[in-house]
Amino acid sequence: MADQNAISTEPLTITTERLLLRPFCRDDIAALVPLIGAREVAATTLRIPHPYSATDAEAYLRHTEEVREKGTGVRCGIFLKQSGQLCGGIGLVSNLEHHHAELGYWIGVPFWGKGYCTEAARAIVSFGFEVLKLHRIHAGHFSGNDASGRILRKLGMRPEGVLRQHVCKWGKYHDVELYALLTSEYQS
């Protein structure tokens, strides 16, 4: 009998107007390392180390595979549909007992300001509400990362507060701004 509190363990592929969201594979490592490894990308996230190596990428791929196999989350690369070029990553980490998930994403510096992250986030949020039947999707970003805040507001997420000096990255404490969207507020 399938676990009622698990996400499907089948690999997820989502297509949008300009993007393809699909699981990362070993063939993506050569493109992944320089994009995710940029200091500007790592500086805006809690879990991306800098410098970032092929060993880090292999560990990340193993972790995403474990998450998929356990049914506790969805993690995808963001690829340009026309060229197949990797431009970022996105995912949901679920707590299905409580019917919610945390949205996380990153975009490579050459792809900033083109709307790709918003487009990918809309697709994964739709998946969360429409397929996973989540009640709530939440996200947070470091204070000062205004681009991430704009993306979350474009998704219809509402600010919920600030966790003051909540995380430490590279020896500096950062405030984390929290946002969430409920299924009743979601517009497909």
Backbone as CSV, one residue per row, in Angstrom:
resi,resn,N_x,N_y,N_z,CA_x,CA_y,CA_z,C_x,C_y,C_z
1,MET,0.844,-1.184,0.000,0.000,0.000,0.000,0.881,1.237,0.000
2,ALA,0.555,2.216,-0.817,1.345,3.437,-0.930,1.188,4.294,0.314
3,ASP,2.255,4.971,0.694,2.231,5.896,1.826,1.409,7.112,1.440
4,GLN,0.357,7.388,2.202,-0.510,8.532,1.910,0.202,9.860,2.144
5,ASN,1.322,9.836,2.869,2.053,11.055,3.183,3.327,11.166,2.359
6,ALA,3.335,10.623,1.161,4.530,10.676,0.319,4.193,11.250,-1.047
7,ILE,5.149,11.960,-1.584,5.063,12.449,-2.956,5.411,11.278,-3.866
8,SER,4.863,11.252,-5.053,5.175,10.195,-6.009,6.685,10.071,-6.178
9,THR,7.153,8.840,-6.246,8.585,8.613,-6.423,8.976,8.588,-7.901
10,GLU,8.022,8.799,-8.780,8.332,8.888,-10.209,9.010,10.229,-10.494
11,PRO,10.024,10.247,-11.357,10.667,11.524,-11.686,9.661,12.511,-12.282
12,LEU,9.757,13.753,-11.838,8.831,14.802,-12.245,9.400,15.591,-13.417
13,THR,8.574,15.826,-14.425,8.930,16.721,-15.526,7.760,17.669,-15.740
14,ILE,8.056,18.964,-15.739,7.049,20.000,-15.958,7.541,20.900,-17.078
15,THR,6.653,21.216,-18.008,6.985,22.123,-19.104,6.185,23.406,-18.950
16,THR,6.862,24.540,-19.150,6.197,25.834,-19.162,6.417,26.446,-20.542
17,GLU,6.027,27.690,-20.712,6.196,28.345,-22.006,7.651,28.331,-22.476
18,ARG,8.582,28.639,-21.555,9.995,28.737,-21.948,10.910,27.725,-21.286
19,LEU,10.374,26.946,-20.348,11.236,26.133,-19.497,10.829,24.670,-19.453
20,LEU,11.804,23.851,-19.079,11.589,22.444,-18.769,12.150,22.224,-17.368
21,LEU,11.316,21.743,-16.454,11.755,21.392,-15.110,11.840,19.880,-15.067
22,ARG,13.029,19.370,-14.780,13.225,17.924,-14.722,14.311,17.607,-13.699
23,PRO,14.356,16.346,-13.247,15.405,15.977,-12.297,16.793,16.177,-12.904
24,PHE,17.741,16.550,-12.048,19.133,16.614,-12.470,19.645,15.200,-12.712
25,CYS,20.632,15.084,-13.599,21.310,13.808,-13.819,22.817,14.074,-13.881
26,ARG,23.590,13.014,-13.889,25.061,13.161,-13.893,25.549,13.985,-15.085
27,ASP,24.861,13.899,-16.207,25.276,14.668,-17.391,25.155,16.173,-17.168
28,ASP,24.418,16.596,-16.143,24.226,18.025,-15.857,25.340,18.621,-15.003
29,ILE,26.194,17.791,-14.429,27.186,18.284,-13.472,28.107,19.335,-14.076
30,ALA,28.553,19.139,-15.306,29.474,20.109,-15.919,28.845,21.493,-16.043
31,ALA,27.555,21.570,-16.311,26.867,22.862,-16.400,26.465,23.366,-15.014
32,LEU,26.165,22.446,-14.107,25.699,22.802,-12.764,26.775,23.504,-11.946
33,VAL,27.978,22.969,-11.932,29.031,23.465,-11.036,29.323,24.956,-11.230
34,PRO,29.555,25.447,-12.444,29.851,26.881,-12.548,28.650,27.787,-12.269
35,LEU,27.442,27.322,-12.562,26.255,28.158,-12.321,25.944,28.277,-10.836
36,ILE,25.799,27.130,-10.176,25.448,27.140,-8.761,26.645,27.575,-7.917
37,GLY,27.840,27.397,-8.465,29.054,27.717,-7.733,29.442,29.183,-7.734
38,ALA,28.710,29.999,-8.462,29.023,31.430,-8.467,28.823,31.995,-7.067
39,ARG,29.754,32.791,-6.615,29.659,33.372,-5.274,28.348,34.134,-5.088
40,GLU,27.883,34.824,-6.123,26.641,35.599,-6.032,25.440,34.704,-5.759
41,VAL,25.446,33.495,-6.287,24.351,32.548,-6.055,24.450,31.981,-4.638
42,ALA,25.629,31.516,-4.278,25.826,30.933,-2.953,25.521,31.940,-1.845
43,ALA,25.837,33.213,-2.077,25.643,34.248,-1.057,24.175,34.465,-0.709
44,THR,23.266,34.090,-1.595,21.834,34.330,-1.363,21.102,33.107,-0.822
45,THR,21.827,32.032,-0.564,21.196,30.791,-0.107,21.901,30.261,1.134
46,LEU,21.184,29.499,1.911,21.764,28.943,3.120,22.602,27.707,2.838
47,ARG,22.159,26.845,1.927,22.748,25.517,1.795,23.739,25.341,0.654
48,ILE,23.938,26.347,-0.180,24.886,26.202,-1.289,26.258,26.674,-0.821
49,PRO,27.255,25.769,-0.820,28.592,26.175,-0.401,29.323,26.939,-1.509
50,HIS,30.368,27.616,-1.100,31.261,28.277,-2.066,32.677,28.129,-1.540
51,PRO,33.611,27.658,-2.326,33.423,27.206,-3.710,32.602,25.916,-3.782
52,TYR,32.072,25.666,-4.963,31.218,24.510,-5.216,31.946,23.614,-6.206
53,SER,32.060,22.326,-5.870,32.851,21.406,-6.691,31.973,20.330,-7.327
54,ALA,32.578,19.550,-8.215,31.879,18.407,-8.807,31.494,17.410,-7.719
55,THR,32.300,17.288,-6.677,31.968,16.409,-5.551,30.706,16.903,-4.845
56,ASP,30.590,18.239,-4.675,29.369,18.809,-4.099,28.164,18.486,-4.980
57,ALA,28.336,18.614,-6.291,27.243,18.344,-7.231,26.824,16.881,-7.164
58,GLU,27.778,15.983,-7.089,27.451,14.553,-6.993,26.691,14.259,-5.709
59,ALA,27.110,14.872,-4.600,26.403,14.682,-3.327,24.988,15.248,-3.428
60,TYR,24.836,16.393,-4.077,23.513,16.993,-4.254,22.613,16.078,-5.091
61,LEU,23.139,15.523,-6.174,22.353,14.613,-6.998,21.934,13.371,-6.214
62,ARG,22.839,12.837,-5.403,22.480,11.680,-4.566,21.370,12.061,-3.587
63,HIS,21.499,13.238,-2.992,20.490,13.698,-2.040,19.128,13.888,-2.720
64,THR,19.109,14.500,-3.902,17.834,14.719,-4.587,17.190,13.388,-4.971
65,GLU,18.012,12.421,-5.325,17.490,11.090,-5.660,16.890,10.430,-4.416
66,GLU,17.562,10.560,-3.268,17.045,10.001,-2.019,15.718,10.656,-1.637
67,VAL,15.641,11.978,-1.795,14.415,12.712,-1.481,13.276,12.217,-2.372
68,ARG,13.565,12.046,-3.659,12.542,11.552,-4.589,12.114,10.142,-4.217
69,GLU,13.092,9.263,-3.935,12.773,7.873,-3.597,11.961,7.761,-2.313
70,LYS,12.240,8.640,-1.338,11.497,8.634,-0.075,10.141,9.325,-0.202
71,GLY,9.955,10.087,-1.282,8.696,10.794,-1.475,8.536,11.984,-0.554
72,THR,9.658,12.595,-0.150,9.599,13.721,0.782,9.875,15.068,0.128
73,GLY,9.994,15.077,-1.173,10.227,16.346,-1.841,10.362,16.182,-3.335
74,VAL,10.418,17.320,-3.989,10.575,17.394,-5.438,11.691,18.386,-5.701
75,ARG,12.706,17.970,-6.440,13.801,18.877,-6.795,14.074,18.706,-8.272
76,CYS,14.152,19.837,-8.983,14.341,19.802,-10.433,15.370,20.838,-10.857
77,GLY,16.013,20.554,-11.965,16.777,21.575,-12.647,15.820,22.397,-13.486
78,ILE,16.179,23.648,-13.710,15.407,24.536,-14.592,16.216,24.665,-15.873
79,PHE,15.639,24.218,-16.976,16.326,24.208,-18.269,15.543,25.043,-19.270
80,LEU,16.258,25.771,-20.129,15.599,26.507,-21.210,15.058,25.483,-22.192
81,LYS,13.794,25.609,-22.524,13.124,24.618,-23.361,13.752,24.547,-24.756
82,GLN,14.054,25.682,-25.359,14.558,25.667,-26.734,15.973,25.123,-26.845
83,SER,16.849,25.513,-25.939,18.256,25.127,-26.054,18.653,23.960,-25.159
84,GLY,17.863,23.685,-24.134,18.226,22.654,-23.170,19.252,23.124,-22.149
85,GLN,19.613,24.401,-22.165,20.633,24.936,-21.277,20.112,25.045,-19.838
86,LEU,20.931,24.581,-18.896,20.597,24.695,-17.481,20.664,26.150,-17.062
87,CYS,19.647,26.617,-16.320,19.705,27.990,-15.814,19.453,28.077,-14.318
88,GLY,19.029,26.979,-13.650,18.809,27.052,-12.212,18.250,25.765,-11.649
89,GLY,17.756,25.871,-10.426,17.166,24.718,-9.756,16.016,25.165,-8.874
90,ILE,15.087,24.248,-8.636,13.888,24.576,-7.859,13.371,23.321,-7.186
91,GLY,12.648,23.487,-6.086,12.081,22.320,-5.440,11.121,22.663,-4.321
92,LEU,10.446,21.635,-3.876,9.564,21.683,-2.716,10.051,20.629,-1.730
93,VAL,10.213,21.018,-0.490,10.521,20.080,0.583,9.250,19.971,1.403
94,SER,8.696,18.780,1.472,7.344,18.628,2.017,7.318,18.141,3.454
95,ASN,6.242,18.503,4.095,5.825,17.913,5.359,4.354,17.564,5.109
96,LEU,4.138,16.415,4.498,2.795,16.072,4.054,1.860,15.722,5.200
97,GLU,2.416,15.409,6.373,1.555,15.197,7.541,0.744,16.468,7.817
98,HIS,1.372,17.615,7.563,0.718,18.899,7.793,0.294,19.576,6.490
99,HIS,0.471,18.891,5.373,0.023,19.355,4.058,0.663,20.678,3.653
100,HIS,1.962,20.809,3.952,2.661,22.010,3.500,4.040,21.644,2.983
101,ALA,4.643,22.598,2.291,5.985,22.403,1.750,6.693,23.740,1.687
102,GLU,8.022,23.660,1.732,8.857,24.846,1.578,9.359,24.906,0.140
103,LEU,9.207,26.058,-0.471,9.701,26.314,-1.816,11.126,26.840,-1.723
104,GLY,12.005,26.293,-2.542,13.374,26.790,-2.636,13.795,26.850,-4.086
105,TYR,14.696,27.772,-4.415,15.153,27.923,-5.800,16.456,28.695,-5.849
106,TRP,17.131,28.570,-6.985,18.297,29.390,-7.298,18.355,29.542,-8.815
107,ILE,18.929,30.637,-9.265,19.094,30.896,-10.704,20.529,31.338,-10.940
108,GLY,21.141,30.813,-11.989,22.498,31.219,-12.350,22.544,32.688,-12.752
109,VAL,23.633,33.347,-12.397,23.783,34.788,-12.623,23.482,35.210,-14.067
110,PRO,23.945,34.478,-15.100,23.649,34.928,-16.474,22.152,34.954,-16.807
111,PHE,21.328,34.337,-15.959,19.892,34.221,-16.219,19.052,35.103,-15.297
112,TRP,19.695,35.896,-14.478,18.976,36.796,-13.580,18.210,37.842,-14.384
113,GLY,17.060,38.233,-13.892,16.291,39.327,-14.477,15.520,38.984,-15.740
114,LYS,15.394,37.719,-16.058,14.696,37.312,-17.282,13.334,36.663,-16.996
115,GLY,12.951,36.566,-15.729,11.665,35.995,-15.367,11.637,34.482,-15.295
116,TYR,12.783,33.827,-15.476,12.796,32.361,-15.463,12.430,31.792,-14.096
117,CYS,12.929,32.413,-13.040,12.646,31.890,-11.704,11.159,32.015,-11.382
118,THR,10.565,33.139,-11.709,9.132,33.317,-11.468,8.323,32.289,-12.257
119,GLU,8.695,32.075,-13.510,7.983,31.104,-14.354,8.102,29.695,-13.780
120,ALA,9.301,29.317,-13.359,9.509,27.987,-12.775,8.771,27.858,-11.447
121,ALA,8.821,28.911,-10.632,8.163,28.870,-9.324,6.649,28.768,-9.476
122,ARG,6.084,29.473,-10.442,4.638,29.344,-10.676,4.276,27.894,-11.004
123,ALA,5.101,27.262,-11.824,4.822,25.882,-12.226,4.925,24.924,-11.047
124,ILE,5.936,25.083,-10.207,6.115,24.153,-9.085,5.074,24.415,-7.993
125,VAL,4.669,25.672,-7.823,3.598,25.986,-6.871,2.282,25.387,-7.360
126,SER,2.009,25.497,-8.653,0.811,24.860,-9.218,0.833,23.359,-8.970
127,PHE,1.975,22.733,-9.200,2.123,21.304,-8.938,1.821,21.007,-7.462
128,GLY,2.349,21.837,-6.582,2.135,21.630,-5.152,0.675,21.681,-4.758
129,PHE,-0.039,22.686,-5.269,-1.443,22.818,-4.895,-2.352,21.873,-5.676
130,GLU,-2.121,21.730,-6.971,-3.043,20.970,-7.814,-2.795,19.465,-7.790
131,VAL,-1.535,19.051,-7.740,-1.225,17.622,-7.775,-1.014,17.065,-6.369
132,LEU,-0.194,17.743,-5.575,0.085,17.253,-4.230,-1.020,17.590,-3.235
133,LYS,-1.914,18.504,-3.637,-3.036,18.915,-2.789,-2.550,19.502,-1.454
134,LEU,-1.478,20.307,-1.533,-0.956,20.972,-0.348,-1.944,22.030,0.132
135,HIS,-1.889,22.314,1.401,-2.700,23.378,1.979,-1.932,24.698,2.017
136,ARG,-0.595,24.605,2.104,0.237,25.797,2.291,1.604,25.554,1.675
137,ILE,2.122,26.579,1.006,3.505,26.575,0.523,4.163,27.822,1.086
138,HIS,5.329,27.635,1.680,6.026,28.756,2.294,7.454,28.851,1.764
139,ALA,8.050,30.017,1.938,9.414,30.253,1.494,10.003,31.382,2.319
140,GLY,11.301,31.468,2.293,11.983,32.553,2.974,13.196,32.982,2.176
141,HIS,13.643,34.191,2.447,14.875,34.665,1.809,15.621,35.576,2.762
142,PHE,16.929,35.689,2.546,17.735,36.594,3.358,17.246,38.020,3.126
143,SER,17.148,38.794,4.192,16.835,40.216,4.043,17.897,40.841,3.140
144,GLY,17.457,41.706,2.272,18.360,42.315,1.299,18.329,41.632,-0.052
145,ASN,17.786,40.420,-0.131,17.639,39.731,-1.414,16.277,40.122,-1.988
146,ASP,16.197,41.369,-2.443,14.928,41.928,-2.907,14.360,41.185,-4.117
147,ALA,15.230,40.654,-4.980,14.747,39.923,-6.160,13.936,38.698,-5.736
148,SER,14.399,37.997,-4.715,13.662,36.831,-4.247,12.323,37.242,-3.639
149,GLY,12.311,38.333,-2.902,11.049,38.828,-2.352,10.046,39.178,-3.439
150,ARG,10.534,39.778,-4.530,9.636,40.119,-5.655,9.043,38.856,-6.275
151,ILE,9.857,37.821,-6.420,9.365,36.557,-6.984,8.247,35.999,-6.104
152,LEU,8.461,35.971,-4.810,7.464,35.405,-3.902,6.171,36.209,-3.925
153,ARG,6.284,37.525,-3.999,5.069,38.353,-4.076,4.349,38.143,-5.411
154,LYS,5.094,37.961,-6.507,4.458,37.688,-7.800,3.667,36.381,-7.767
155,LEU,4.100,35.442,-6.927,3.387,34.178,-6.779,2.116,34.330,-5.952
156,GLY,1.945,35.502,-5.361,0.792,35.738,-4.503,1.073,35.448,-3.040
157,MET,2.325,35.131,-2.727,2.669,34.853,-1.334,2.585,36.132,-0.511
158,ARG,2.193,35.945,0.730,2.060,37.068,1.655,3.210,37.044,2.655
159,PRO,3.720,38.234,2.991,4.762,38.272,4.032,4.183,37.839,5.378
160,GLU,4.946,37.059,6.126,4.489,36.577,7.424,5.365,37.039,8.572
161,GLY,6.490,37.637,8.266,7.346,38.112,9.342,8.810,37.966,9.009
162,VAL,9.621,38.332,9.970,11.071,38.276,9.824,11.645,37.543,11.024
163,LEU,12.483,36.561,10.744,13.244,35.898,11.795,14.580,36.631,11.896
164,ARG,14.751,37.381,12.957,15.930,38.231,13.091,17.174,37.406,13.371
165,GLN,18.229,37.693,12.601,19.530,37.020,12.729,19.354,35.511,12.907
166,HIS,18.542,34.941,12.053,18.111,33.544,12.172,19.148,32.541,11.673
167,VAL,19.929,32.924,10.665,20.910,32.004,10.097,22.272,32.678,10.027
168,CYS,23.299,31.833,10.027,24.665,32.338,9.916,25.275,31.784,8.640
169,LYS,25.666,32.667,7.751,26.309,32.278,6.494,27.618,33.027,6.401
170,TRP,28.701,32.290,6.239,30.034,32.862,6.106,30.380,33.803,7.265
171,GLY,29.988,33.385,8.467,30.329,34.135,9.658,29.487,35.372,9.926
172,LYS,28.429,35.562,9.149,27.557,36.725,9.331,26.125,36.241,9.554
173,TYR,25.447,36.848,10.543,24.049,36.509,10.804,23.136,37.275,9.854
174,HIS,22.117,36.569,9.374,21.163,37.149,8.420,19.741,37.023,8.948
175,ASP,18.967,38.070,8.740,17.528,37.989,8.956,16.925,37.191,7.806
176,VAL,15.859,36.451,8.087,15.147,35.700,7.054,13.710,36.216,7.003
177,GLU,13.305,36.678,5.818,11.941,37.148,5.597,11.089,35.971,5.141
178,LEU,9.950,35.790,5.794,9.081,34.637,5.549,7.840,35.033,4.752
179,TYR,7.450,34.146,3.850,6.260,34.322,3.013,5.508,33.003,2.949
180,ALA,4.203,33.071,2.666,3.429,31.841,2.463,2.208,32.128,1.602
181,LEU,1.704,31.055,1.013,0.493,31.072,0.199,-0.351,29.878,0.611
182,LEU,-1.616,30.123,0.885,-2.547,29.061,1.230,-3.323,28.631,-0.012
183,THR,-3.809,27.424,0.019,-4.562,26.919,-1.126,-5.779,27.805,-1.421
184,SER,-6.389,28.365,-0.394,-7.548,29.238,-0.593,-7.181,30.565,-1.279
185,GLU,-5.900,30.920,-1.235,-5.426,32.162,-1.871,-4.842,31.913,-3.253
186,TYR,-4.594,30.656,-3.554,-3.933,30.282,-4.804,-4.850,30.454,-5.994
187,GLN,-4.319,31.059,-7.043,-5.033,31.211,-8.322,-4.278,30.436,-9.380
188,SER,-4.860,29.376,-9.922,-4.165,28.557,-10.918,-3.970,29.308,-12.216
